[in-house]
Structures are given as C-alpha cells and as structure tokens.
Amino acid sequence: MSDVKSLPKFCVVIPCYNEQESIPVLVEKLTPQLEKVTNGSWQILFVDDGSSDATAQMIWDLHRKDARYQCIRLSRNFGHQPAVWTGIQNAKAECIGVIDCDLQDPPDVLVELYQKVSQEGFDVCAGVRGKREDSPLWLRFAYKLFYRIMSWTAEHDYTLDSGDFCVFNQRVHAALCRLSEATPVHRGLRSWVGFKQSTFTYQRPPRLYGQSKYNLTRLVILATNNLVNFSTAPLRLATLVGLLMGVTTLFSAGLFLFNRLFPSFSLLGYHIGANPGIATLVLYLSFISSALFFCLGIIGEYLAVVIKEVKKRPVAVIAEMSE
C-alpha cells in the first residue's frame, strides 16, 4: 500500500457521459476550490463512461496540461454506478470525493464535506438533498418514498435523501475496495461499511446543460438494485404472506365448523349447508395456497443466505487493530 504521506490530500472522482458542455464550467469552478482547501495537493479523476461526444478528448487535454487531472476511459457505456465504482477503486488520496459533472452538486458544498472529514473527525460526510428544483412533483415524491422504504427495510442505517455526492477518508476507501460486488451501488455500500458518518444538507440546483442520464427505466433499475442488495425484506414477504394465509385459513375453518354445529349462525348470510362441498373446497384451496407461500418463504430464507455468500462481503469491517 502507498505511503499515506505521499498521497495527495484530496482526490475527486467525477463520472462523465457526454458532458462536453459541463466539463469546462466544472473545472473552472472546482479547481480554485480544491487549490485553496488543499494548498495544491489535489487530483481530479475523470471516468469517461463511453461518451460519444468530445468528453474523452477534453479530459485527456486537461491531463496533458496538468497531471493532477487524471483520466480513466471505459471501453463502453457501462452506466453511472459502474463508472463511480471504477473511479473509487482507482482513486488514491487521503480523502476521496464523488461528484457528478452536471454541477447540480455544488463545488463549494464538496469543500464543506471535505472539511468535515479532514478537520472534524468524520470518516464519511454525505450530501443530503434538501430540495430538488429540477424534478416534477411526482418524481420528488417517488424519491422521498424510495429512501424511506430503504431506511425501513435495509439491514443497516441507510442515509436518507443522499446520492453518491460525498467525501470519505482512506480507511473507508480501503473498506470499500475490499468489497467484490457484481452490481455495486455506492450510496448503499458507503453507509453499509459504517464508521463515523455525517451529512450536510444543501439545495440542489437544476442542470446547466443537457438532461439527466437517469431516465425512468434507469431510476427503476437503480432502486431495484438498492432494494435487492441491501434488504431481504422482499424474500421474506412470501413467509409473511404464507403465515397470514395460514392463520386466515384456520380462522375460516373455525367459523365454518361453528356454522355446521350451529346452523343459526351464518357467515355474512351464508350457510354452509346451502351448497355442500363449497366450504371444503374453499378451505382446501386456502390451505394449499398458504402452504405454497410458506414453502416459498422457506426457500427465500435460504436464498437470502446464498445471496450474501455469493456477494462475498466481509462479515465485519475492522475500524482499528492493535499491532
């Protein structure tokens, strides 16, 4: 491992996909901020996610002018999360930051996150979106609902209303690099590794150029990956449904038996003797359905364990160790 003293103080990972208009503005705004806060000890790591415009050429031109502008070019468009994860895996600095290229995450807020990590003793500081000025009402509601579902179902503390915009120190970076995820979701893994975490709330402005690369389909895929990666609640839903159906079946059987013994008692006006065999059929189908769901639930419990084994995440992340 590289000597910490030889590393730059701050490396900012920036995933890019067709951002030729945004890059000059971002560099103009971000570079002076980094220069001031680190006394020149910084790097910007651009990850070109298979852009079809001049993005790749622009970031390589920046690198030729100043080696502190680092470049990674992916072989094709893999998507935002793989680009972020590739940048994180290859970043080398005392603190690592992640920011999008569209300037919706302000550079001055990135500096605030960096100072909380480098000066206030936090291991992670994530930006929390206080308001989304560029999203319609239904989408803002969907975002809020998604994060609250994740907070409720995730098996660890899941940061509300926080995307990939964050800064973390080297020990968090080392913990993230040890994870071997096939479908990495940075915001979830960042909160999963633990350590001392903080947030900083900011107002998210609209994009200056172009449109968001996250269309509705990609947002649904991202939400699904979050839910599947960090929660076994959907698998255990089958167990719960099976148990509820079993209890309902037993309750219905008791009512039908009571009606058989006491014909004056009726179930919502229905008498079991009116149509012989119907009650038996209903109870039989209810029993079979509850048994099937319960068996699916058992399979789901085992599948949840298999998923954790396949991911090969460490059982725990060591914060400190004696020599």
NUTORLUM-64463 format. One record per residue (C-alpha): residue number from 1; residue in three letters; x, y, z. Coordinates in steps of 0.5 Angstrom, whole numbers, plus 2048, in hexadecimal, padded with zeros to 3 digits. Example, Ala and Ser with C-alpha at 12.3 -4.5 7.8 and 13.67 -1.06 7.14 Angstrom:
<dolos>
+--------+-------+-----+-----+-----+
: lumlum : marnu :  c1 :  c2 :  c3 :
+--------+-------+-----+-----+-----+
:      1 :   ALA : 819 : 7F7 : 810 :
:      2 :   SER : 81B : 7FE : 80E :
+--------+-------+-----+-----+-----+
</dolos>
This chain:
<dolos>
+--------+-------+-----+-----+-----+
: lumlum : marnu :  c1 :  c2 :  c3 :
+--------+-------+-----+-----+-----+
:      1 :   MET : 800 : 800 : 800 :
:      2 :   SER : 802 : 807 : 7FE :
:      3 :   ASP : 805 : 80B : 804 :
:      4 :   VAL : 800 : 810 : 806 :
:      5 :   LYS : 804 : 816 : 807 :
:      6 :   SER : 806 : 815 : 7FF :
:      7 :   LEU : 7FF : 815 : 7FD :
:      8 :   PRO : 7FB : 81C : 7FB :
:      9 :   LYS : 7F6 : 81F : 801 :
:     10 :   PHE : 7F0 : 81E : 7FC :
:     11 :   CYS : 7EE : 81A : 7F6 :
:     12 :   VAL : 7E7 : 81C : 7F3 :
:     13 :   VAL : 7E4 : 816 : 7EF :
:     14 :   ILE : 7E0 : 819 : 7E9 :
:     15 :   PRO : 7DC : 814 : 7E5 :
:     16 :   CYS : 7DA : 817 : 7DE :
:     17 :   TYR : 7D6 : 815 : 7D8 :
:     18 :   ASN : 7D5 : 81A : 7D2 :
:     19 :   GLU : 7D7 : 820 : 7D7 :
:     20 :   GLN : 7DB : 825 : 7D2 :
:     21 :   GLU : 7D7 : 82B : 7D4 :
:     22 :   SER : 7D7 : 82A : 7DB :
:     23 :   ILE : 7DF : 828 : 7DC :
:     24 :   PRO : 7E2 : 82F : 7DB :
:     25 :   VAL : 7DD : 832 : 7DF :
:     26 :   LEU : 7DE : 82D : 7E5 :
:     27 :   VAL : 7E6 : 82D : 7E4 :
:     28 :   GLU : 7E5 : 835 : 7E5 :
:     29 :   LYS : 7E1 : 835 : 7EB :
:     30 :   LEU : 7E4 : 82F : 7EE :
:     31 :   THR : 7EC : 82F : 7ED :
:     32 :   PRO : 7EC : 836 : 7F1 :
:     33 :   GLN : 7E8 : 833 : 7F7 :
:     34 :   LEU : 7ED : 82D : 7F7 :
:     35 :   GLU : 7F3 : 831 : 7F6 :
:     36 :   LYS : 7F1 : 835 : 7FC :
:     37 :   VAL : 7EF : 830 : 801 :
:     38 :   THR : 7F5 : 82B : 800 :
:     39 :   ASN : 7FA : 830 : 7FE :
:     40 :   GLY : 7FB : 82D : 7F7 :
:     41 :   SER : 7FB : 826 : 7FA :
:     42 :   TRP : 7F5 : 823 : 7F6 :
:     43 :   GLN : 7F3 : 81F : 7F0 :
:     44 :   ILE : 7ED : 81E : 7EC :
:     45 :   LEU : 7EC : 817 : 7E9 :
:     46 :   PHE : 7E7 : 818 : 7E3 :
:     47 :   VAL : 7E4 : 811 : 7E1 :
:     48 :   ASP : 7E1 : 811 : 7DA :
:     49 :   ASP : 7DB : 80C : 7D9 :
:     50 :   GLY : 7DC : 80B : 7D2 :
:     51 :   SER : 7DA : 812 : 7D0 :
:     52 :   SER : 7D8 : 813 : 7C8 :
:     53 :   ASP : 7DA : 81B : 7C8 :
:     54 :   ALA : 7E0 : 81F : 7CA :
:     55 :   THR : 7E0 : 81D : 7D1 :
:     56 :   ALA : 7E6 : 818 : 7D1 :
:     57 :   GLN : 7EB : 81D : 7CD :
:     58 :   MET : 7E9 : 822 : 7D1 :
:     59 :   ILE : 7EB : 81F : 7D8 :
:     60 :   TRP : 7F2 : 81C : 7D4 :
:     61 :   ASP : 7F3 : 823 : 7D2 :
:     62 :   LEU : 7F3 : 825 : 7D9 :
:     63 :   HIS : 7F7 : 820 : 7DC :
:     64 :   ARG : 7FD : 822 : 7D7 :
:     65 :   LYS : 7FC : 829 : 7D9 :
:     66 :   ASP : 7FC : 827 : 7E1 :
:     67 :   ALA : 7FE : 820 : 7E3 :
:     68 :   ARG : 7F9 : 821 : 7E9 :
:     69 :   TYR : 7F3 : 820 : 7E4 :
:     70 :   GLN : 7F3 : 818 : 7E4 :
:     71 :   CYS : 7EF : 814 : 7DF :
:     72 :   ILE : 7EC : 80D : 7DE :
:     73 :   ARG : 7E8 : 80C : 7D8 :
:     74 :   LEU : 7E4 : 806 : 7D8 :
:     75 :   SER : 7E3 : 801 : 7D2 :
:     76 :   ARG : 7DC : 803 : 7D1 :
:     77 :   ASN : 7D6 : 806 : 7D5 :
:     78 :   PHE : 7D5 : 801 : 7DB :
:     79 :   GLY : 7D1 : 806 : 7DF :
:     80 :   HIS : 7D1 : 80B : 7E4 :
:     81 :   GLN : 7D2 : 807 : 7EA :
:     82 :   PRO : 7D8 : 802 : 7E7 :
:     83 :   ALA : 7DB : 809 : 7E5 :
:     84 :   VAL : 7DB : 80B : 7EC :
:     85 :   TRP : 7DE : 805 : 7EF :
:     86 :   THR : 7E3 : 804 : 7EA :
:     87 :   GLY : 7E5 : 80B : 7EC :
:     88 :   ILE : 7E5 : 80A : 7F3 :
:     89 :   GLN : 7E9 : 803 : 7F2 :
:     90 :   ASN : 7EF : 807 : 7EF :
:     91 :   ALA : 7EF : 80E : 7F3 :
:     92 :   LYS : 7F5 : 80F : 7F7 :
:     93 :   ALA : 7F5 : 814 : 7FC :
:     94 :   GLU : 7F4 : 816 : 804 :
:     95 :   CYS : 7ED : 817 : 802 :
:     96 :   ILE : 7E8 : 815 : 7FD :
:     97 :   GLY : 7E2 : 819 : 7FA :
:     98 :   VAL : 7DD : 818 : 7F5 :
:     99 :   ILE : 7D9 : 81D : 7F1 :
:    100 :   ASP : 7D5 : 81D : 7EB :
:    101 :   CYS : 7D7 : 821 : 7E5 :
:    102 :   ASP : 7D1 : 825 : 7E4 :
:    103 :   LEU : 7D2 : 82A : 7E9 :
:    104 :   GLN : 7CC : 828 : 7ED :
:    105 :   ASP : 7D0 : 826 : 7F3 :
:    106 :   PRO : 7D4 : 82D : 7F4 :
:    107 :   PRO : 7DC : 82D : 7F5 :
:    108 :   ASP : 7DB : 831 : 7FB :
:    109 :   VAL : 7D7 : 82C : 7FE :
:    110 :   LEU : 7DC : 827 : 7FC :
:    111 :   VAL : 7E1 : 82B : 800 :
:    112 :   GLU : 7DD : 82B : 806 :
:    113 :   LEU : 7DC : 824 : 806 :
:    114 :   TYR : 7E4 : 823 : 805 :
:    115 :   GLN : 7E5 : 828 : 80C :
:    116 :   LYS : 7E0 : 823 : 810 :
:    117 :   VAL : 7E4 : 81D : 80E :
:    118 :   SER : 7EB : 820 : 80E :
:    119 :   GLN : 7EA : 825 : 814 :
:    120 :   GLU : 7E4 : 823 : 818 :
:    121 :   GLY : 7E6 : 81B : 819 :
:    122 :   PHE : 7E0 : 818 : 815 :
:    123 :   ASP : 7E2 : 812 : 811 :
:    124 :   VAL : 7DC : 814 : 80C :
:    125 :   CYS : 7D8 : 81A : 80A :
:    126 :   ALA : 7D3 : 819 : 805 :
:    127 :   GLY : 7CF : 81F : 802 :
:    128 :   VAL : 7C7 : 81F : 803 :
:    129 :   ARG : 7C3 : 822 : 7FE :
:    130 :   GLY : 7BE : 827 : 802 :
:    131 :   LYS : 7BA : 829 : 7FB :
:    132 :   ARG : 7BA : 827 : 7F4 :
:    133 :   GLU : 7B9 : 82D : 7F0 :
:    134 :   ASP : 7B9 : 829 : 7E9 :
:    135 :   SER : 7B5 : 823 : 7EB :
:    136 :   PRO : 7AD : 823 : 7EA :
:    137 :   LEU : 7A9 : 822 : 7F0 :
:    138 :   TRP : 7A7 : 81A : 7EF :
:    139 :   LEU : 7AF : 819 : 7EE :
:    140 :   ARG : 7B0 : 81C : 7F4 :
:    141 :   PHE : 7AB : 818 : 7F8 :
:    142 :   ALA : 7AE : 812 : 7F5 :
:    143 :   TYR : 7B5 : 814 : 7F7 :
:    144 :   LYS : 7B2 : 815 : 7FE :
:    145 :   LEU : 7AE : 80F : 7FE :
:    146 :   PHE : 7B4 : 80A : 7FC :
:    147 :   TYR : 7B9 : 80D : 801 :
:    148 :   ARG : 7B4 : 80C : 807 :
:    149 :   ILE : 7B3 : 805 : 804 :
:    150 :   MET : 7BA : 803 : 804 :
:    151 :   SER : 7BB : 806 : 80B :
:    152 :   TRP : 7B5 : 802 : 80E :
:    153 :   THR : 7B8 : 7FB : 80A :
:    154 :   ALA : 7BF : 7FC : 80A :
:    155 :   GLU : 7C3 : 7F8 : 80F :
:    156 :   HIS : 7C8 : 7FE : 810 :
:    157 :   ASP : 7C7 : 805 : 811 :
:    158 :   TYR : 7C5 : 808 : 80A :
:    159 :   THR : 7C6 : 80F : 809 :
:    160 :   LEU : 7C0 : 813 : 807 :
:    161 :   ASP : 7C0 : 817 : 801 :
:    162 :   SER : 7C7 : 816 : 800 :
:    163 :   GLY : 7CA : 814 : 7F9 :
:    164 :   ASP : 7D1 : 813 : 7F7 :
:    165 :   PHE : 7D4 : 81A : 7F9 :
:    166 :   CYS : 7D8 : 819 : 7FF :
:    167 :   VAL : 7DF : 819 : 802 :
:    168 :   PHE : 7E2 : 814 : 806 :
:    169 :   ASN : 7E9 : 812 : 808 :
:    170 :   GLN : 7EE : 80D : 807 :
:    171 :   ARG : 7EC : 807 : 80C :
:    172 :   VAL : 7E5 : 808 : 809 :
:    173 :   HIS : 7E8 : 808 : 802 :
:    174 :   ALA : 7EC : 801 : 804 :
:    175 :   ALA : 7E6 : 7FE : 806 :
:    176 :   LEU : 7E2 : 800 : 800 :
:    177 :   CYS : 7E8 : 7FD : 7FC :
:    178 :   ARG : 7E7 : 7F6 : 7FF :
:    179 :   LEU : 7E0 : 7F5 : 7FD :
:    180 :   SER : 7DF : 7F1 : 7F7 :
:    181 :   GLU : 7D8 : 7F3 : 7F5 :
:    182 :   ALA : 7D6 : 7F1 : 7EE :
:    183 :   THR : 7D1 : 7F6 : 7EE :
:    184 :   PRO : 7D4 : 7FC : 7F2 :
:    185 :   VAL : 7CF : 801 : 7F5 :
:    186 :   HIS : 7D4 : 806 : 7F8 :
:    187 :   ARG : 7CF : 80A : 7FC :
:    188 :   GLY : 7CD : 804 : 800 :
:    189 :   LEU : 7D4 : 801 : 801 :
:    190 :   ARG : 7D6 : 807 : 803 :
:    191 :   SER : 7D1 : 807 : 809 :
:    192 :   TRP : 7D2 : 800 : 80A :
:    193 :   VAL : 7D9 : 800 : 80C :
:    194 :   GLY : 7D8 : 804 : 812 :
:    195 :   PHE : 7DD : 808 : 815 :
:    196 :   LYS : 7DB : 80F : 818 :
:    197 :   GLN : 7D7 : 812 : 813 :
:    198 :   SER : 7D4 : 819 : 812 :
:    199 :   THR : 7CF : 81D : 80D :
:    200 :   PHE : 7CF : 824 : 80A :
:    201 :   THR : 7C8 : 827 : 807 :
:    202 :   TYR : 7C8 : 82B : 801 :
:    203 :   GLN : 7C4 : 82E : 7FC :
:    204 :   ARG : 7C4 : 82A : 7F5 :
:    205 :   PRO : 7C4 : 82F : 7EF :
:    206 :   PRO : 7C2 : 82D : 7E8 :
:    207 :   ARG : 7C7 : 82A : 7E3 :
:    208 :   LEU : 7CA : 830 : 7DF :
:    209 :   TYR : 7CB : 82C : 7D9 :
:    210 :   GLY : 7C7 : 826 : 7D6 :
:    211 :   GLN : 7C3 : 821 : 7D9 :
:    212 :   SER : 7C4 : 81C : 7DF :
:    213 :   LYS : 7C6 : 815 : 7DC :
:    214 :   TYR : 7C2 : 811 : 7E1 :
:    215 :   ASN : 7BB : 810 : 7DD :
:    216 :   LEU : 7B5 : 80D : 7E1 :
:    217 :   THR : 7B8 : 806 : 7DF :
:    218 :   ARG : 7BF : 807 : 7E2 :
:    219 :   LEU : 7BC : 80A : 7E8 :
:    220 :   VAL : 7B8 : 804 : 7E9 :
:    221 :   ILE : 7BE : 7FF : 7E8 :
:    222 :   LEU : 7C2 : 803 : 7ED :
:    223 :   ALA : 7BC : 803 : 7F2 :
:    224 :   THR : 7BB : 7FB : 7F1 :
:    225 :   ASN : 7C3 : 7FA : 7F2 :
:    226 :   ASN : 7C3 : 7FE : 7F8 :
:    227 :   LEU : 7BD : 7FA : 7FB :
:    228 :   VAL : 7C0 : 7F3 : 7F9 :
:    229 :   ASN : 7C7 : 7F5 : 7FB :
:    230 :   PHE : 7C5 : 7F8 : 802 :
:    231 :   SER : 7BF : 7F4 : 804 :
:    232 :   THR : 7BC : 7ED : 804 :
:    233 :   ALA : 7B5 : 7F0 : 806 :
:    234 :   PRO : 7B2 : 7EE : 7FF :
:    235 :   LEU : 7B4 : 7E7 : 800 :
:    236 :   ARG : 7B1 : 7E7 : 807 :
:    237 :   LEU : 7AB : 7E9 : 804 :
:    238 :   ALA : 7A9 : 7E2 : 802 :
:    239 :   THR : 7AA : 7E0 : 809 :
:    240 :   LEU : 7A6 : 7E5 : 80C :
:    241 :   VAL : 7A0 : 7E4 : 807 :
:    242 :   GLY : 7A0 : 7DD : 808 :
:    243 :   LEU : 7A0 : 7DD : 80F :
:    244 :   LEU : 79A : 7E2 : 80F :
:    245 :   MET : 796 : 7DE : 80A :
:    246 :   GLY : 797 : 7D8 : 80F :
:    247 :   VAL : 794 : 7DC : 814 :
:    248 :   THR : 78E : 7DE : 810 :
:    249 :   THR : 78D : 7D7 : 80E :
:    250 :   LEU : 78D : 7D5 : 815 :
:    251 :   PHE : 788 : 7DA : 817 :
:    252 :   SER : 784 : 7D9 : 811 :
:    253 :   ALA : 784 : 7D1 : 813 :
:    254 :   GLY : 781 : 7D3 : 81A :
:    255 :   LEU : 77C : 7D7 : 817 :
:    256 :   PHE : 779 : 7D2 : 812 :
:    257 :   LEU : 779 : 7CD : 818 :
:    258 :   PHE : 776 : 7D1 : 81C :
:    259 :   ASN : 770 : 7D2 : 817 :
:    260 :   ARG : 770 : 7CB : 816 :
:    261 :   LEU : 76F : 7CA : 81D :
:    262 :   PHE : 76A : 7D0 : 81E :
:    263 :   PRO : 766 : 7D1 : 817 :
:    264 :   SER : 763 : 7D7 : 81A :
:    265 :   PHE : 76A : 7DA : 81A :
:    266 :   SER : 76C : 7DD : 813 :
:    267 :   LEU : 772 : 7E0 : 80F :
:    268 :   LEU : 76F : 7E6 : 80D :
:    269 :   GLY : 769 : 7E3 : 80B :
:    270 :   TYR : 76C : 7DD : 808 :
:    271 :   HIS : 76A : 7D6 : 80B :
:    272 :   ILE : 76F : 7D0 : 80A :
:    273 :   GLY : 769 : 7CB : 808 :
:    274 :   ALA : 767 : 7CF : 803 :
:    275 :   ASN : 76C : 7CD : 7FE :
:    276 :   PRO : 76F : 7C6 : 800 :
:    277 :   GLY : 776 : 7C6 : 7FF :
:    278 :   ILE : 778 : 7CD : 7FE :
:    279 :   ALA : 77B : 7CE : 804 :
:    280 :   THR : 77F : 7C8 : 804 :
:    281 :   LEU : 782 : 7CB : 7FD :
:    282 :   VAL : 783 : 7D2 : 800 :
:    283 :   LEU : 787 : 7CF : 806 :
:    284 :   TYR : 78B : 7CA : 802 :
:    285 :   LEU : 78D : 7CF : 7FD :
:    286 :   SER : 78F : 7D4 : 802 :
:    287 :   PHE : 793 : 7CF : 806 :
:    288 :   ILE : 796 : 7CD : 7FF :
:    289 :   SER : 798 : 7D5 : 7FE :
:    290 :   SER : 79A : 7D6 : 805 :
:    291 :   ALA : 79F : 7D0 : 805 :
:    292 :   LEU : 7A2 : 7D2 : 7FE :
:    293 :   PHE : 7A3 : 7D9 : 800 :
:    294 :   PHE : 7A6 : 7D7 : 807 :
:    295 :   CYS : 7AB : 7D2 : 803 :
:    296 :   LEU : 7AD : 7D8 : 7FE :
:    297 :   GLY : 7AE : 7DB : 804 :
:    298 :   ILE : 7B3 : 7D6 : 807 :
:    299 :   ILE : 7B6 : 7D6 : 800 :
:    300 :   GLY : 7B7 : 7DD : 800 :
:    301 :   GLU : 7BB : 7DD : 807 :
:    302 :   TYR : 7C0 : 7D8 : 804 :
:    303 :   LEU : 7C0 : 7DC : 7FE :
:    304 :   ALA : 7C2 : 7E3 : 802 :
:    305 :   VAL : 7C8 : 7DF : 806 :
:    306 :   VAL : 7CA : 7DD : 7FF :
:    307 :   ILE : 7CA : 7E4 : 7FC :
:    308 :   LYS : 7CE : 7E6 : 802 :
:    309 :   GLU : 7D3 : 7E0 : 801 :
:    310 :   VAL : 7D4 : 7E2 : 7F9 :
:    311 :   LYS : 7D5 : 7E9 : 7FB :
:    312 :   LYS : 7DB : 7E8 : 7FF :
:    313 :   ARG : 7DA : 7EE : 803 :
:    314 :   PRO : 7DF : 7ED : 809 :
:    315 :   VAL : 7DB : 7EB : 810 :
:    316 :   ALA : 7DD : 7F2 : 813 :
:    317 :   VAL : 7E2 : 7F8 : 812 :
:    318 :   ILE : 7E7 : 7F9 : 816 :
:    319 :   ALA : 7E8 : 800 : 819 :
:    320 :   GLU : 7EE : 7FF : 81D :
:    321 :   MET : 7F3 : 7FA : 81E :
:    322 :   SER : 7F9 : 7F9 : 823 :
:    323 :   GLU : 800 : 7F8 : 820 :
+--------+-------+-----+-----+-----+
</dolos>
